[in-house]
Amino acid sequence: MNMAYVAARFEISRRRETLSWSHHADLAALTVEEQEHWLDLAEQEHLSVRCLRLELRRRKDGGKDVPSTNVRKTGITCPQCGHYLELKSSSDSPPITDTQE
């Protein structure tokens, strides 16, 4: 059922070949605009699924740091791949809303 839900939330033309199914699954509940923002970011920054989840959680918590040694004041380091993502102000990205049915 989860696979069908994710597939229904991402038309074939919007799916990113460079990102995994898990990237898409983590974004499925968001609005189309939010999905596009996060897909673009994950693709451009080569974010792992774990790093994407950490950043989504940080933004959903109102920009508060995720309790982890991998979070810096100006960005976040993916604990899996070591990629450092410089964060802009939270107003630069759309707010995260839960639209899951």
C-alpha positions as CSV (number, residue, x, y, z in Angstrom):
1,M,0.0,0.0,0.0
2,N,2.9,2.4,0.8
3,M,4.4,1.8,-2.6
4,A,1.1,2.6,-4.3
5,Y,0.7,5.8,-2.2
6,V,4.2,7.0,-3.1
7,A,3.7,6.2,-6.8
8,A,0.4,8.1,-6.8
9,R,2.0,11.2,-5.2
10,F,4.8,11.3,-7.9
11,E,3.8,11.3,-11.5
12,I,6.4,9.5,-13.7
13,S,7.5,12.8,-15.1
14,R,8.3,14.2,-11.6
15,R,10.3,11.2,-10.4
16,R,14.1,11.7,-10.1
17,E,16.2,8.8,-11.4
18,T,19.1,10.0,-9.4
19,L,17.2,9.7,-6.1
20,S,16.0,6.5,-4.5
21,W,12.5,5.3,-3.8
22,S,13.1,6.1,-0.1
23,H,13.8,9.8,-1.0
24,H,10.5,10.0,-2.7
25,A,8.7,8.1,0.0
26,D,9.9,10.5,2.7
27,L,8.5,13.4,0.6
28,A,5.2,11.9,-0.5
29,A,3.1,13.5,2.2
30,L,4.3,17.0,1.3
31,T,2.6,19.4,-1.2
32,V,3.8,19.3,-4.8
33,E,5.7,22.6,-4.3
34,E,7.4,21.3,-1.2
35,Q,8.3,18.0,-2.9
36,E,9.9,19.8,-5.8
37,H,11.9,22.0,-3.5
38,W,13.2,19.0,-1.5
39,L,13.8,16.9,-4.6
40,D,15.8,19.7,-6.2
41,L,17.9,20.1,-3.0
42,A,18.5,16.4,-2.5
43,E,19.6,16.1,-6.1
44,Q,21.8,19.2,-6.2
45,E,23.5,18.4,-2.9
46,H,23.6,14.6,-3.4
47,L,21.9,14.1,0.0
48,S,21.6,10.6,1.4
49,V,18.2,9.5,2.6
50,R,19.4,9.8,6.2
51,C,20.6,13.4,5.6
52,L,17.4,14.4,3.9
53,R,15.4,13.0,6.9
54,L,17.5,14.9,9.4
55,E,17.0,18.1,7.5
56,L,13.2,17.5,7.1
57,R,12.9,16.9,10.8
58,R,15.0,20.0,11.6
59,R,12.7,22.2,9.4
60,K,9.5,20.6,10.8
61,D,10.7,21.4,14.3
62,G,10.8,25.1,13.5
63,G,14.5,25.2,12.6
64,K,15.7,23.9,15.9
65,D,18.8,21.8,15.8
66,V,18.3,18.1,15.7
67,P,19.9,16.6,18.8
68,S,23.0,15.3,17.1
69,T,26.7,16.0,17.0
70,N,26.4,16.2,13.2
71,V,24.5,19.5,13.3
72,R,26.3,22.8,13.1
73,K,24.8,26.3,13.5
74,T,25.2,27.1,9.8
75,G,24.5,23.7,8.3
76,I,24.3,19.9,8.7
77,T,26.7,17.1,8.0
78,C,25.2,13.8,6.8
79,P,26.3,11.1,9.2
80,Q,26.2,8.6,6.5
81,C,28.2,10.2,3.7
82,G,29.9,13.1,5.4
83,H,28.4,15.7,3.0
84,Y,28.1,19.1,4.5
85,L,25.0,21.2,3.6
86,E,25.2,24.9,4.2
87,L,21.7,26.0,5.4
88,K,20.1,29.2,4.5
89,S,17.4,30.8,6.7
90,S,14.3,28.7,7.1
91,S,12.3,31.4,5.2
92,D,14.2,30.4,2.0
93,S,12.3,27.1,1.8
94,P,8.6,26.4,2.0
95,P,7.2,25.3,5.4
96,I,6.7,21.6,5.8
97,T,3.1,20.6,6.3
98,D,1.7,17.1,6.8
99,T,-0.8,16.4,4.0
100,Q,-0.9,12.7,4.4
101,E,-4.3,11.2,4.1
